[in-house]
């Protein structure tokens, strides 16, 4: 049995095809194929609150390609979610209709809290130390989702319109940063010995650049050093010398700034980086739906 998860983000569109193992308890999945297409829908959505015809065409073509792969891989069930860029685009629902008609994909635009719940569905808490507290930080192109775990249970979760593309376009607002700070002080700062868990393409790339062993933590000091080092290069040099993809070389700087700010406000010294994200949460959501 195979499921597919499609995540239409502000920076990139991803599809994960996963093989489902129903013989395990609980039901588990193994990642089969992951495809990423850097469409940058957020550039239109955050500046103009409208997705251009060119980007809409590219999205429809991408969804048609994904539909063909879903058919070829004989996927049993799929779920496609669009997040902050499509939420803010005035023509978001028109594009959803086009995707359905021209690509044959049913697409759902999810609100911020549902996005946070889907990410949480990846059940990261199952691998946590129940004696400790954690803040789960998912940084995307248009929004950042924060979730607080204490004793293995989710105690608070909120989505904020702060993301890498939004920051590059100078569309992040001071009051939103204040709201995030208030959330952290109310829910995380009062806890002792809090660690962070990071998800998203940027923190995964930062972890690889750090040279840390898988399963170990990335310290606040190491993350700050990485940021200072990357920020010392021009955009061109981050591509040619550091070896970053063009669609990663610019957003990795504001991503660092978000992680560093959140960790500072929460008085967190370590961040763990498991390879989970929105697409993992979508697969797990499908598993739980079908178990019910």
Secondary structure by P-SEA (a helix, b strand, c coil): cbbbbbbbcccbbbbbbbbbbcccccbbbbbcbbbbbcccaaaaaaacccccaaaaaaaaaaaaaaaaaaaaaccccbbbbbccccccccaaaaaaaaaaaccccccccccaaaaaaaaacccccccccccbbbbbbbbcccbbbbbbbccccccccccccccaaaaaaccccaaaaaaaaaaaaaccccccbbbbbbbcaaaaaaaaaacccccccccaaaaaaaaaaaaaccaaaaacccccccccccaaaaaaaaaaaaaaaacccbbbbccccaaaaaaaaaaaaaac
